[in-house]
């Protein structure tokens, strides 16, 4: 095999700094995303489990249930994010909105 036959495999994207490739290339794989999601799920379930185990308060109403504020915050944030789709459709303009407006954009003075 000659040197011309050997092709170098690029580690990062075009124009990416070599230091960022060195530091963060391990985050590019699908396994990292899966491991991160599983790790976050385990931490969340463990924290709610520790709250149940270490809490000595009786459950009087829904707000005193373990994990209530975490679940309520997640559902509220997801609702706020998902409400952006219909709002974006309502407020979005055509791509050529400013170019074709009554012929003013193309007129010379």
Protein Blocks (a to p, Z undefined) as FASTA:
>chain_A
ZZklpccddfbdehiafklmmmmmmmmpmklmmmmmmmmmmmmmmmmmmmmmmpcbdcfb
lmlpghklmmmmmmmmmmmmmmmmmmmmmmpccfklmmmgghlmmpcZZ
